[in-house]
């Protein structure tokens, strides 16, 4: 296997596993001791509870948060209710600390000029999505984040891009920090080694993923996760050291139990850290393990107030000359049923040319249940026309 192939496989595995980590809200089960008697089974909808399950008065909570250097707001990326909670929490924080700065995991540092232009009111939504290359960089629907982005624009709150391009994360995790010059990694320093508990947590997640599970996999997975944690922590620490209250919008996997970003923040000299997370309450809601976060906010689970789940073609893709190359086709997916195979290069979708992966993502987002998407592909030097049929809405 060539070095290029190994790198590509590694990049996919890291992205897939990290998405699994950060989209998942619930921490792994804890072996901690029984909670105190004043702790109920679950936070009630609309209520805050503390690290040990005790109820917290909202006025006392935000008085405490106003004294922090960094506040971390976890999320499950595809849950609109989590983003609504984040926006209301941001508004309450800003009332106590007008010097608020919002850091975004969603965008790499190269997107900072577009963030500045957005806050200044110089870009439309469409221009912002295009300038940040949102669909290719992040992948989750930008409309999930628009309430937060518009809140920042209206209030002229600085937005900070915290992340790194995935190719840079791959270089740092594969080649090591000494192999990448400081100016090419934005002068981000080498991360503090993970705790045993964090490694165990990541290993549990990896063990459920079909692409990995051996010692080499966990070593690479942890290395990549530490790159992300350190990059996010560095951006927040830089804002906090300017005297602002830095608030990070992050996947809950970076926040839970203080394993990820909080661990790196402390190494960077930031000690007044508060972590907040939403907690989805189902019919039989399991109590959060003690220490999940400094405070949890109860949110009713379910899809009633969620946007429809996006349609999926079921492919892993990459940019390629003349279009978008398919790296992998998921079993029983729309793509497999349409006859797409790994190695196919998609050149058009719905009659629109494809120049990069984000073009295909946008086209699929425009599809409705039960629709047909015409695809033009190049396979073994031939041009083929294929119809991808998306399932209809269940009765």
N, C-alpha and C positions, 0 to 999 in steps of 0.2 A: 504494500500500500504506500502510495507516495505521500510526501510531507503535506502537499496541498490537500489531498483527500483526507488525511488525518485531521488537518486543521479544520476543514469544512465539517467533518463529522463532529469534532469537538465543539465547534461553534453552535451547531444545531442542538447538541445535547445540553450544552450550558443554557442556551436560550430557553429551550423547552422545559428544562428542570427548574430554572429560576422563575419562569412564568408560573409553573405549577406551585412553586413556593410562595410567590408574592400574590397570586390570585387567591390562594387558599387562606381563609380567615382564621379558621380554628386551629389553635396550637395543638401539638401532639399531646396525648394524655399524660398527665403528671402523676408521679408517685408521691407527691407531697402529702403531708399529714392532713388530717381532717380540718375543714375550715372552722372558724369560730362560730359559736351558737347564733350570733346576730347576722349570719350570712344566709341569705335565701338561696333557693335553687338557681335562680337566674336574675340578672338585672331586669327590672320591669321596663317595658317600653317607655321611652322618654325620661328615664332616670339614670343617674350616674352612680356607679359603685366603685369602691377603692380596690387596692391590690389584694386585700384580704376578704373582699366581698361585702364590706360595710357600705351602707348608703352614704353618699356625700351630698351636702347642700350645695347648690350650684353657685351661690354667692361666695362661699368659702373656697370652692374649687378654683374659681377664676381669680380670686385674690392671690391664691398660691401660684397659679400659672403666670400671673403678671410679674412674679419675681424670678422666673426662669430665664436662662440664657437661650435654651432651645426647647421647643415643644414639637413632638413628633405626632402626626395624625396618620394612623394606619388606615388601610383600606383593602377591600377586595376590588380589584381594578374594574370589573365588569358590573358592579352593583351601584346603580344610580342613587339608591338610598344612602349609601356610604358617602357619596360625594355631596349630597344635600346636607348630611350631618357635618361634613367637613366645612362647607360654606358657612353654616350657622355658627359653628365653633370659631371659625376665623373672624366672623363679625363680632362675636363676644370678646375675643382676644384683642381685636383692634380697639374696642371701646376702652379697654384697660391700658393698652400699649399702642399708641398711634404710630410708633416707630417700627411697626411690623414689616418683616420681609418674608416672602413666601418662596420656599425652595421646592422645585419640582423634580421628582425622579424621572418623569416622563420624557425629558428632553436632554440631549447632550450639550456640553458647553458651546459647541459650534452654533447652537440655536439662540445664544444670548442676544445678538442684535435684533432678531425677530421678536423676542420677548420684550425688549426695550421699546421697539416700535409699536407693539401691541398696547403696552401700558400708556404710551404717549397718545394713543388713539389714532395712529396713522395707518392701521391695517384693518381690513374687513375680516370676518371669520374665514372666508375662503382664502384670502391672501395670507393670513396667519398660518393656516394649515399647510398651504403650499410652501411658504418661506421656511417653516420649521421641518418640512418633509415628515410631517407627523405620522402619516399612514405607514410609511416604511420604517420609521424610527421606533414608533411605539406600537402601533397596530390596533389598540383599542379605540373605539369610536370617539372622536374628539368631542362629540356632543355630550358625552358623559362629564367632561371637564369644563364645558363652557360656562356653567354658572359660577364656578370659581374664577375662571379667567375674566369674566365680565365684572365680577365683584372687584378684582384687583385693578382692572382698568378704570372703573368708576371712581374708586377711592385713591387711585394713583399709588397703589402699593407696589413696590418693586418685586418683580418676579425673577428668580434666579434658576438657571438651568444647572442641575446638580450632577447629571449623569455623564457617562463617557460613551463614545461610539463603540458598538459591539466589537469592531475589529481591533480597537485598542484594548478592550477588556481581554480579548483573545490573546493578543500579544503579551500582555502582562502576565496572564495566567499560564501561558505555554512557555514563553521564553524567560520569564523572570523580570523583576524590576530593574536590575542592573543592566539588562539588555536594551532598555528603552530610555533614551535621554530624558532628563527632567523636563525640558521645555516641551517635549512631545507628549508628556503625561501631565501637563498643566501643573508641574511641580508638586504633584500629589506624592506624599511619602509612603513608604512601604507600610502595609497594615500591621497592626498588632495581631499576634497569633490568636487564633480562635480558642475559646474555652472548650473544655471537654464536653460540657453540656450542649454547646452550639454544634459541635461536630456530631454528637449523637443525634441531635435534632435533624440536622441535614441528612445524616445517614438514614434515618427513618423515612424521610421524604424520598430519598433516592431509591431506597429498596422497593418502593411501590411503583417506580417508573420502569417501563419495559425496556428502555435503552441502556440502563446502567445498574450497577450494584456491586461491582468488585472493588478492590482496594484502589486500583488506578482511577476508577471512576470517581470515587468519593474524594480522592486527593485533588483531582481536577475540578470537581464541583465546588469543593470548599475554597480552592484557590480563586476561582472566578467570583464566588460569592463575596469573598473578602475584598476583592478589587472593587466591586460595586459598593459594599458597605463603606470602604475607606473614601471612595470618591464622593458619596452622598454626605458623609460626615464632614469631609474637608470643606465642601461648599457651605454647609450650615455653620461650621465653626468660623469660617472667614466672615460671614455676615454677623455672627454673634459678637465677635471680637471688635467689630465696629460700633458696638453699643446697641444694636438692634435686637429685638426679639425675633429670632429666626424660627420659622415654623416650616417643618418638612412635610410634604404630601408624599407619602411612601406606601408601598405595599406592606401589609402587616407582617410579612415574613422578615422584613428588615427591622422590625420594632419589637416583636414579641419577646417577652422575658428579658429584655435588655441585651440579647445575644449579639445583634448585628451592629447597627448604627450607633446605639448608645455605648457599646463597648469601645468602638473606635473614637467616639467623641471624647470619652474620658481620657483616652490616650493623647488626644489633641489639646488637653487642658480645659475642656468644657465639663463642668461638674454639676451645674444646675440644669438638669435635663428632666423633662416630664414626657411620658409616653401615654398617649390616649388612643383607644381603639373602639370601634363599633362592635357590638356583639349581637349577632342574629339570633332571635328568639323563636324557636320552633315549638310545636305542640309539646314535645318532651325535651325541653332545653336542658342540656347538661351544664352544670355549674362550671364557670371558668376556673381553670387551675389557679391557685393563689400565685400572685406575682406575674400574671399574664401581661399586665400593663399597670401604670400608676392609676389609671381610671378607665372604666369601661362605660359605654353608653348603650342602653338597650334599644334595639331596633327590631320591629316585627319582621319576621322573615316572610317570604312569599313574593310572587311576581306581580301582584296587583298594581304596584306603583313603579314597576320596572319597564323599560322599553322592551320591545320584542327582541328575543335573542337573534343575533345576526345569522344569516344563512352561511353555510360553510361549504366550500368546494372540496376540502379534504386533501390539500396538497401542501408540501413544504417546498418553497420556491426560493430562487436567487436571481439577481440581475444577470443578464447574459447579452452578448452582442445580438442586436436585432429583436430583443424581446425579453421574456422571463422564462427561465429554465425550471422544469420540475425536478426536484431532487428526490422526492418520496411521495407516494400515493397511499393514503390511508385505506385500510381494508373496509369494505362495505360503504365507502364514501360516494358522493355524487361523482367525483372524478373517476373512481374505479368503474362505476356503472356506465360512465360515458366512454370508457375505453382509453383514458389517458394513462400514460406510463412514465416512469422515471426516465429522464433524458429528453422528453418532448420540450420544445421551445415554443411557448405561446407567443404569437405575434399580434393577434387581435382578439378582443373580447367585445361582443355586441357591436361589431363593426368599428370599434375604436382601437387605434394602435396602442401597443403596450411598450413603453420605454423602460419602465422600472416596476418593481414589485408593488409599489403603492398604487399604480394604475389599475392593476388587477383587483387589489383590495377595494378600491373605490367602486369599480364596476360591480363587484359581487354585492356590495352594500346596497346598491340600487335595485337589486333583484327582489322580487316579492315571492312568497311561497307559491309553489305550483308553476313558476315561470320557467322558460327555457332560455339559456344563454348560449348563443352561437360562438364558437371558439375556432380560431385559425391557428394551426400548429405546423411546425417544421419537424419532421421525423425522418431520419436517414436520407436527407436530401430531398424529400418530397413535401409538398404542401397539402395538408389535409384539413377538412372541415368537420368539426365535431360539435354535437349538441349536448350541453350539460343541462339535465333536467332536475330542478330543485323540488323537493317534496312539498306537497300542499299542506295547508293548515289542518291539524287533526280535527275530526268531528267532535 
